[in-house]
Amino acid sequence: MSWLTIIRLIVVWYVMVQVVTLAALPLTLRSLRALPDRGYSLAKISGILLVGVIYWLGFSYGLLRNERGGVWVALLVVAVASWLIGWADVVAWWRSLRQGRRRRALVATEIIFVVAFVSWVLVRAYDPNVDHTEQPMDLMFMNSIWASATFPPQDAWLAGYSISYYYLGYWLLTTLGRLANTPPSIAYNVGQAVWYGYLWVGSFAIVMNLLAWRFGRPAESEPRNLSATHIPGLSIVGGLLAGVTVAFIGNLQVILEWLYAQGINVDGLVSWVDVYNFPERASQTGLWYISNDWWWWRSSRVIQDLDLAGNYRDVIDEFPMFSYLLGDNHPHVMAMPVVLLIIGLSLNLLLLFAPREPEKPGDERSGWRRWLPVDGTDAGVCLIALGSLIFLNTWDFPPYWFLLVAVVFLGSENAWQRAIAVGGFLLLGSVLLYLPYFLTAQSQVSGLVPNVFNPTRLPQFLVMFGSLLPAMVGV
C-alpha cells in the first residue's frame, strides 16, 4: 500500500469520525452537562456508540439493510434526534467557546486524538498482517458481519450458524468502515487506530474534568455544579498524563527486561518477583534496546497461579499497550473506550447530585428530581452505554453497573430505595434494549471457579501496578 493511499485513509477516516461526533454532539453535551467541558472530550466515543447501536437495532428488526445506505440512515436518525433534543446545549457550549472558557479542552481533545490516531495508523502500516494469535478470528467476525444480509450475522467458519460471541465491537468497527467505504481487511487496522485515539481522549477526559472541577474558576452565568468552565492548564496536563498512563505505558516488567539486557545484576529482584520464564528465556545483549523477539509477551504473564498440585497455570494480565501492540481487536480492547464513557457518565451524575446555586428563582429541584436529578435523555444514554457492555465484553458489565448504582446510593436521598430502583432499571432496561442479541447469543461458559488458595503475590502485584503508585501517593 502506497503512502498516498495511507494518507487518504487517514483523512477519510478522520472526517468520518468527526461526522459521527457532530451527529451525536448535542446529545452528548446534554447528557454530560455537569462536566466542566460539558462532555465534548467524550463526544467521539458517544457518537460511534449511538450510531452503531441504532444501526444494529435497525438491522436486527429488519428496518435497515446491512449496507452503506443503512449506516447513513442510522447516522441521520441519531443526528436529527440529537440536534432536536440538545440544540440549546450546543448554543450554550458554543457561547462558552467564544468566551474562551472551554476552548482549551476542545483543542487538547482534537490534538490528542489526531496524534494517537495517526501514530497508530503508521505503526499498523509497518505491520499490517492479520495472521497471528486471535487476529484471524477477529477479522473473520468483521467479514461475517460485513457480508451478512440477515440477522443474526452468520459465522464464516461454521456454515449455517450465527456468530456465537459478543460481537458489538466488531459491529462498531464495520460501522465506521462502511461510512469510510473501507472493507474489513483494511478497516481492521485503521479502525484499531481510531480505537486507540478513543482510548487516549477517554482517559484524558476523565482526569481533565476531575481536575478542572476541582481547580477551575466558576463562571458567573452557570450553576455551581458546572463551576469549572474555565479549564485550567493544570487539568490539561493532568489529563494528558492520564492518557500516557492508561494508553501508553506498561507494567514494570519492561524495566527488569531492560536491566537484564544490559547485563546488570538483578538476581535479587528476579528471585523476589519470580516471573515465569524470566530470565531463562531473556538475553543479555548489551544494547540500549531489548532485542530478542517477542520479549514483551512476558509482560502479560507476570502474575503466576498454581493449581492444587503446585503446577504452573497461565494467567493473562494484559494491559492496553500490550493489547494494541499484539494487534488483536478483541472484545476487551473494543470495550475500553465505552468503559471510560460510563465512568464519565458516573462522574456527571455525581456532580449533578452536588449542591448547586439555582440559576434563577424557582429553579430549585422539586419532586423526584430532588432524589435523582436526571431526565429521560440522561437515562437513555446511560442505558445504551451500560447495556452495550453486555454485548461488547460481558465481564465489564457487573462492575460498571455497580459503579452507577453506587453513585446513586451515595448522592441521593432515600439512598437504598433509589439505588435498588436504578439498579433494577439498568439491568432490566439493558436486557430489553439488547434483546435481539440475547435471543441468539450462545456461551461456552460453564461456571465460575473462585481462586481461593492462590492469591496474587505482592511482588507480582507491584510489578503489574507499581507504575501507578506515584499517582496514588500524590493524591
C-alpha positions as CSV (number, residue, x, y, z in Angstrom):
1,M,0.0,0.0,0.0
2,S,1.4,3.4,-1.0
3,W,1.9,6.3,1.4
4,L,-0.5,8.3,-0.7
5,T,-3.2,5.7,0.0
6,I,-2.4,5.7,3.7
7,I,-2.7,9.5,3.8
8,R,-6.0,9.2,2.0
9,L,-7.3,6.6,4.5
10,I,-6.2,8.8,7.4
11,V,-8.1,11.8,6.0
12,V,-11.3,9.9,5.1
13,W,-11.5,8.1,8.4
14,Y,-10.8,11.2,10.4
15,V,-13.6,13.0,8.6
16,M,-16.0,10.2,9.2
17,V,-15.1,10.2,12.9
18,Q,-15.8,13.9,13.0
19,V,-19.1,13.5,11.2
20,V,-20.3,10.8,13.7
21,T,-19.1,13.1,16.5
22,L,-21.0,16.1,15.2
23,A,-24.2,13.9,14.8
24,A,-24.2,13.0,18.5
25,L,-22.6,16.1,19.9
26,P,-25.8,17.9,21.2
27,L,-27.0,14.7,22.9
28,T,-23.6,14.3,24.5
29,L,-23.4,17.9,25.7
30,R,-26.8,17.5,27.3
31,S,-26.2,14.1,28.9
32,L,-22.8,15.1,30.2
33,R,-23.7,18.7,31.0
34,A,-22.3,18.7,34.6
35,L,-18.8,18.0,33.4
36,P,-16.6,21.1,33.2
37,D,-16.2,20.7,29.4
38,R,-19.8,19.6,29.0
39,G,-18.6,16.2,27.8
40,Y,-17.0,17.3,24.5
41,S,-13.9,15.2,25.2
42,L,-16.2,12.1,25.3
43,A,-18.3,13.0,22.3
44,K,-16.3,10.9,19.8
45,I,-16.9,7.7,21.9
46,S,-20.5,8.6,22.5
47,G,-21.0,9.2,18.7
48,I,-19.8,5.9,17.4
49,L,-21.7,4.0,20.1
50,L,-25.0,5.7,19.5
51,V,-24.8,5.4,15.7
52,G,-23.6,1.8,15.8
53,V,-26.3,0.7,18.2
54,I,-29.1,2.4,16.2
55,Y,-27.7,0.8,13.1
56,W,-27.6,-2.6,14.8
57,L,-31.2,-2.2,16.2
58,G,-32.5,-1.2,12.8
59,F,-30.8,-4.2,11.1
60,S,-31.9,-6.6,13.9
61,Y,-35.6,-5.6,13.5
62,G,-35.5,-5.6,9.7
63,L,-35.7,-1.8,9.4
64,L,-32.3,-1.2,7.9
65,R,-30.1,-3.1,5.4
66,N,-26.6,-4.2,6.3
67,E,-25.0,-1.9,3.8
68,R,-23.6,1.6,3.5
69,G,-27.0,3.2,3.0
70,G,-28.3,1.6,6.2
71,V,-25.4,3.2,8.2
72,W,-26.1,6.6,6.8
73,V,-29.8,6.3,7.7
74,A,-28.8,5.4,11.2
75,L,-26.4,8.4,11.3
76,L,-29.2,10.6,10.1
77,V,-31.6,9.3,12.8
78,V,-29.1,10.0,15.5
79,A,-28.3,13.4,14.1
80,V,-31.9,14.6,13.9
81,A,-32.8,13.3,17.4
82,S,-29.6,14.6,18.9
83,W,-29.9,18.1,17.4
84,L,-33.7,18.4,18.3
85,I,-33.0,17.4,21.9
86,G,-29.8,19.3,22.5
87,W,-29.8,22.4,20.3
88,A,-29.9,24.7,23.3
89,D,-27.0,22.9,24.9
90,V,-25.0,23.4,21.7
91,V,-25.8,27.1,21.8
92,A,-24.6,27.4,25.4
93,W,-21.5,25.4,24.7
94,W,-20.7,27.5,21.6
95,R,-21.1,30.7,23.6
96,S,-18.7,29.4,26.2
97,L,-16.2,28.6,23.5
98,R,-16.4,32.1,22.1
99,Q,-15.7,33.4,25.5
100,G,-12.6,31.2,25.7
101,R,-13.9,29.2,28.7
102,R,-13.8,25.7,27.2
103,R,-11.5,26.2,24.3
104,R,-8.5,24.5,25.9
105,A,-10.4,21.3,26.4
106,L,-11.6,21.2,22.8
107,V,-8.2,21.9,21.3
108,A,-6.5,19.4,23.5
109,T,-9.0,16.7,22.7
110,E,-8.6,17.1,19.0
111,I,-4.8,17.2,19.1
112,I,-4.6,14.2,21.4
113,F,-7.0,12.2,19.1
114,V,-5.2,13.1,15.9
115,V,-1.7,12.3,17.2
116,A,-2.8,9.0,18.7
117,F,-4.8,8.0,15.6
118,V,-2.2,8.9,13.0
119,S,0.6,7.4,15.1
120,W,-1.1,4.1,15.4
121,V,-2.0,4.1,11.7
122,L,1.7,4.4,11.0
123,V,2.5,1.6,13.4
124,R,0.0,-0.7,11.7
125,A,1.3,0.3,8.3
126,Y,4.6,-1.2,9.2
127,D,3.0,-4.4,10.5
128,P,-0.4,-4.8,8.6
129,N,-0.6,-8.6,8.6
130,V,-3.6,-10.1,10.3
131,D,-2.1,-13.6,10.8
132,H,-1.3,-14.4,14.4
133,T,-3.0,-15.1,17.8
134,E,-6.7,-14.3,17.6
135,Q,-6.4,-11.8,14.7
136,P,-7.7,-14.2,12.0
137,M,-10.8,-14.8,14.2
138,D,-11.3,-11.1,14.8
139,L,-11.1,-10.4,11.0
140,M,-13.5,-13.3,10.3
141,F,-16.1,-11.8,12.6
142,M,-15.7,-8.4,10.8
143,N,-16.1,-10.1,7.4
144,S,-19.0,-12.2,8.6
145,I,-20.8,-9.0,9.8
146,W,-19.9,-7.2,6.6
147,A,-21.4,-9.9,4.4
148,S,-24.5,-11.0,6.4
149,A,-27.7,-9.9,4.8
150,T,-29.9,-11.1,7.6
151,F,-29.9,-11.1,11.4
152,P,-28.1,-12.6,13.3
153,P,-24.8,-12.3,11.5
154,Q,-23.6,-15.6,10.2
155,D,-20.3,-17.3,11.2
156,A,-18.0,-17.7,8.2
157,W,-16.1,-20.5,9.9
158,L,-19.2,-22.5,10.8
159,A,-21.6,-22.6,7.9
160,G,-25.3,-22.4,8.9
161,Y,-24.6,-21.0,12.3
162,S,-24.7,-17.5,13.7
163,I,-21.8,-15.7,15.4
164,S,-21.6,-17.2,19.0
165,Y,-19.7,-14.3,20.6
166,Y,-20.2,-10.8,21.9
167,Y,-19.7,-9.0,18.6
168,L,-20.8,-5.4,19.1
169,G,-17.1,-4.2,19.0
170,Y,-16.7,-5.7,15.5
171,W,-20.0,-4.2,14.5
172,L,-18.9,-0.8,15.5
173,L,-15.6,-1.2,13.5
174,T,-17.6,-2.2,10.4
175,T,-20.0,0.7,11.0
176,L,-17.1,3.2,10.6
177,G,-15.7,1.0,7.8
178,R,-19.0,1.4,5.9
179,L,-19.1,5.1,6.4
180,A,-15.5,5.4,5.1
181,N,-16.2,2.8,2.3
182,T,-13.3,0.7,3.6
183,P,-13.5,-3.2,3.6
184,P,-12.7,-5.2,6.7
185,S,-9.3,-6.2,5.5
186,I,-8.2,-2.5,5.8
187,A,-10.8,-1.3,8.4
188,Y,-9.2,-3.8,10.8
189,N,-6.0,-1.8,11.1
190,V,-7.3,1.7,10.6
191,G,-10.2,1.1,12.9
192,Q,-7.8,-0.1,15.6
193,A,-6.0,3.2,15.3
194,V,-9.3,5.0,15.8
195,W,-10.0,3.0,18.9
196,Y,-6.5,3.9,20.1
197,G,-7.4,7.5,19.7
198,Y,-10.7,6.9,21.6
199,L,-8.7,5.3,24.4
200,W,-6.4,8.4,24.7
201,V,-9.2,11.0,24.6
202,G,-11.4,9.0,27.0
203,S,-8.6,8.7,29.6
204,F,-7.8,12.4,29.1
205,A,-11.5,13.3,29.6
206,I,-11.9,11.7,33.0
207,V,-8.9,13.2,34.7
208,M,-9.1,16.6,32.9
209,N,-12.7,17.0,34.0
210,L,-11.9,15.9,37.6
211,L,-9.0,18.4,37.9
212,A,-11.0,21.2,36.2
213,W,-13.9,20.7,38.5
214,R,-11.5,20.8,41.5
215,F,-9.4,23.7,40.4
216,G,-11.3,25.6,37.7
217,R,-12.8,29.0,38.3
218,P,-16.6,29.3,38.3
219,A,-18.5,31.0,35.5
220,E,-20.9,33.6,36.9
221,S,-23.6,32.5,34.4
222,E,-23.6,28.8,35.3
223,P,-24.7,26.8,38.4
224,R,-22.2,25.6,40.9
225,N,-22.0,22.0,39.6
226,L,-20.8,23.5,36.3
227,S,-18.2,25.5,38.2
228,A,-15.1,24.6,36.4
229,T,-16.0,26.0,33.0
230,H,-12.7,27.9,33.0
231,I,-10.4,24.9,32.2
232,P,-7.1,25.5,33.9
233,G,-3.8,24.4,32.2
234,L,-3.2,22.0,35.2
235,S,-6.2,20.0,34.2
236,I,-5.0,19.6,30.6
237,V,-1.6,18.4,31.8
238,G,-3.2,16.0,34.2
239,G,-5.5,14.6,31.5
240,L,-2.5,14.2,29.2
241,L,-0.7,12.2,31.9
242,A,-3.7,10.1,32.3
243,G,-3.6,9.2,28.6
244,V,0.1,8.3,28.9
245,T,-0.6,6.2,31.9
246,V,-3.6,4.3,30.5
247,A,-2.8,4.1,26.8
248,F,1.0,4.1,26.6
249,I,3.0,2.8,29.5
250,G,3.0,-0.8,30.5
251,N,3.9,-2.6,33.7
252,L,7.3,-2.7,35.4
253,Q,8.4,-5.9,33.8
254,V,9.9,-3.9,30.9
255,I,12.4,-2.3,33.4
256,L,13.5,-5.7,34.5
257,E,13.9,-6.9,30.9
258,W,16.0,-3.8,30.0
259,L,18.2,-4.1,33.1
260,Y,18.9,-7.7,32.4
261,A,19.6,-7.0,28.7
262,Q,22.3,-4.5,29.8
263,G,24.0,-7.2,31.9
264,I,23.1,-5.6,35.2
265,N,22.8,-7.9,38.1
266,V,19.1,-8.1,39.0
267,D,19.2,-11.6,40.6
268,G,17.7,-10.3,43.8
269,L,14.8,-8.7,42.1
270,V,14.3,-11.6,39.7
271,S,14.1,-14.0,42.7
272,W,11.7,-11.8,44.5
273,V,9.2,-11.2,41.8
274,D,9.6,-14.7,40.3
275,V,8.2,-14.0,36.8
276,Y,7.7,-17.2,34.8
277,N,10.4,-17.9,32.2
278,F,12.5,-14.8,33.3
279,P,15.4,-14.6,32.9
280,E,15.6,-18.2,31.4
281,R,14.3,-17.0,28.1
282,A,15.8,-13.5,28.1
283,S,19.1,-12.4,26.5
284,Q,21.9,-10.2,27.7
285,T,22.7,-8.2,24.6
286,G,24.4,-5.1,26.0
287,L,22.3,-3.0,23.5
288,W,20.4,0.1,24.6
289,Y,17.2,-1.6,23.5
290,I,15.8,-5.0,24.2
291,S,16.4,-7.1,21.0
292,N,15.1,-10.6,21.5
293,D,11.9,-11.5,19.7
294,W,8.6,-11.1,21.5
295,W,10.3,-10.3,24.8
296,W,7.3,-8.1,25.5
297,W,5.0,-11.1,25.6
298,R,6.3,-11.9,29.1
299,S,4.9,-8.6,30.4
300,S,1.4,-10.1,30.0
301,R,2.2,-13.1,32.2
302,V,3.8,-11.5,35.3
303,I,1.2,-12.9,37.7
304,Q,1.6,-16.6,38.4
305,D,-1.0,-19.1,39.5
306,L,-0.6,-22.7,40.7
307,D,-3.1,-25.5,40.7
308,L,-3.7,-27.7,43.8
309,A,-0.8,-29.9,42.7
310,G,1.6,-27.0,42.6
311,N,1.8,-26.9,38.8
312,Y,2.1,-23.5,36.9
313,R,-1.1,-22.1,35.4
314,D,-1.0,-19.5,32.8
315,V,-2.7,-16.2,33.9
316,I,-3.2,-13.4,31.4
317,D,-2.7,-9.9,32.8
318,E,-2.9,-7.8,29.7
319,F,-2.8,-4.0,29.7
320,P,-3.8,-1.6,26.9
321,M,-0.4,-1.1,25.2
322,F,0.2,-4.8,25.2
323,S,-3.2,-5.5,23.5
324,Y,-2.6,-2.8,20.9
325,L,1.0,-4.0,20.2
326,L,-0.3,-7.5,19.8
327,G,-2.9,-6.2,17.4
328,D,-6.0,-8.2,18.4
329,N,-9.3,-6.4,18.0
330,H,-10.7,-8.5,20.8
331,P,-13.8,-7.5,22.8
332,H,-11.8,-6.3,25.8
333,V,-10.0,-3.8,23.5
334,M,-13.2,-2.7,21.8
335,A,-14.9,-2.1,25.2
336,M,-12.2,0.1,26.7
337,P,-13.5,3.5,25.3
338,V,-17.1,2.7,26.3
339,V,-15.9,1.9,29.8
340,L,-14.4,5.3,30.0
341,L,-17.6,6.8,28.7
342,I,-19.5,5.1,31.5
343,I,-17.0,6.5,34.1
344,G,-17.7,9.9,32.6
345,L,-21.4,9.4,32.9
346,S,-21.0,8.3,36.5
347,L,-18.9,11.4,37.3
348,N,-21.5,13.6,35.6
349,L,-24.2,12.0,37.7
350,L,-22.2,12.6,40.9
351,L,-21.8,16.3,40.0
352,L,-25.5,16.6,39.3
353,F,-26.2,15.4,42.8
354,A,-23.8,18.0,44.2
355,P,-25.4,21.1,45.8
356,R,-25.8,24.0,43.5
357,E,-26.9,27.5,43.3
358,P,-30.2,28.0,41.4
359,E,-29.8,29.9,38.2
360,K,-33.0,31.8,38.9
361,P,-35.8,31.9,41.5
362,G,-38.0,28.8,41.2
363,D,-35.3,26.7,39.6
364,E,-34.8,24.6,42.7
365,R,-35.2,20.8,42.3
366,S,-38.6,19.5,43.2
367,G,-40.4,16.2,43.3
368,W,-38.4,13.2,42.1
369,R,-35.6,15.5,40.8
370,R,-34.6,16.0,44.5
371,W,-33.6,12.4,44.6
372,L,-32.5,11.8,41.0
373,P,-31.6,15.0,39.1
374,V,-31.7,13.4,35.6
375,D,-34.2,13.3,32.7
376,G,-35.1,10.8,30.0
377,T,-32.1,11.8,27.9
378,D,-29.7,11.1,30.7
379,A,-31.3,7.7,31.5
380,G,-31.4,6.7,27.8
381,V,-27.7,7.5,27.2
382,C,-26.7,5.7,30.4
383,L,-28.8,2.7,29.4
384,I,-27.3,2.5,25.9
385,A,-23.8,2.8,27.2
386,L,-24.1,0.4,30.1
387,G,-26.1,-2.2,28.3
388,S,-23.7,-2.3,25.4
389,L,-21.0,-3.7,27.7
390,I,-23.0,-7.0,27.9
391,F,-22.7,-7.1,24.1
392,L,-19.2,-5.7,23.9
393,N,-17.3,-7.5,26.7
394,T,-19.8,-9.1,29.1
395,W,-17.4,-9.3,32.1
396,D,-17.3,-5.5,32.1
397,F,-21.0,-5.1,32.8
398,P,-21.2,-6.0,36.6
399,P,-18.5,-3.6,37.9
400,Y,-19.8,-0.6,35.9
401,W,-23.4,-1.4,36.7
402,F,-22.3,-1.3,40.4
403,L,-20.5,2.0,39.8
404,L,-23.6,3.7,38.5
405,V,-25.7,2.2,41.3
406,A,-23.1,3.3,43.9
407,V,-23.2,6.9,42.6
408,V,-27.0,6.9,43.1
409,F,-26.6,5.5,46.5
410,L,-24.0,8.0,47.6
411,G,-25.6,11.0,46.1
412,S,-29.4,10.7,46.5
413,E,-31.9,10.9,49.4
414,N,-33.7,7.7,50.2
415,A,-30.4,6.0,49.1
416,W,-31.4,2.4,49.4
417,Q,-34.7,2.7,47.6
418,R,-33.2,4.8,44.8
419,A,-30.2,2.5,44.3
420,I,-32.4,-0.6,44.1
421,A,-34.8,1.1,41.7
422,V,-32.0,2.4,39.4
423,G,-30.1,-0.9,39.6
424,G,-33.2,-2.7,38.5
425,F,-34.0,-0.2,35.8
426,L,-30.5,-0.5,34.3
427,L,-30.5,-4.3,34.5
428,L,-33.9,-4.8,33.0
429,G,-33.6,-2.0,30.5
430,S,-30.3,-3.4,29.2
431,V,-31.8,-6.8,28.6
432,L,-34.8,-5.3,26.8
433,L,-32.8,-2.9,24.7
434,Y,-30.3,-5.5,23.5
435,L,-32.9,-8.3,23.4
436,P,-32.1,-9.4,19.8
437,Y,-28.6,-10.2,20.9
438,F,-29.8,-12.3,23.9
439,L,-32.3,-14.2,21.7
440,T,-29.4,-15.6,19.6
441,A,-26.4,-15.5,21.9
442,Q,-24.7,-18.7,23.0
443,S,-22.0,-19.0,25.6
444,Q,-19.4,-21.6,26.3
445,V,-19.1,-20.5,30.0
446,S,-20.0,-23.5,32.2
447,G,-19.5,-21.9,35.6
448,L,-17.3,-19.9,37.9
449,V,-14.3,-21.2,39.9
450,P,-13.1,-18.9,42.7
451,N,-9.4,-18.6,43.3
452,V,-9.3,-19.4,47.0
453,F,-5.8,-20.9,47.5
454,N,-3.5,-18.8,45.4
455,P,-3.9,-15.0,45.9
456,T,-1.7,-12.7,43.9
457,R,1.7,-12.3,45.5
458,L,2.7,-8.8,46.5
459,P,5.9,-8.6,44.4
460,Q,4.0,-9.6,41.2
461,F,1.1,-7.2,42.1
462,L,3.7,-4.4,42.3
463,V,5.3,-5.4,39.0
464,M,1.8,-5.1,37.4
465,F,0.6,-1.9,39.1
466,G,3.6,-0.3,40.6
467,S,3.7,2.4,37.9
468,L,0.5,3.8,39.4
469,L,1.9,4.2,42.9
470,P,3.2,7.8,42.4
471,A,-0.2,8.9,41.4
472,M,-1.7,7.3,44.5
473,V,0.9,8.9,46.7
474,G,0.2,12.3,45.1
475,V,-3.5,12.0,45.8
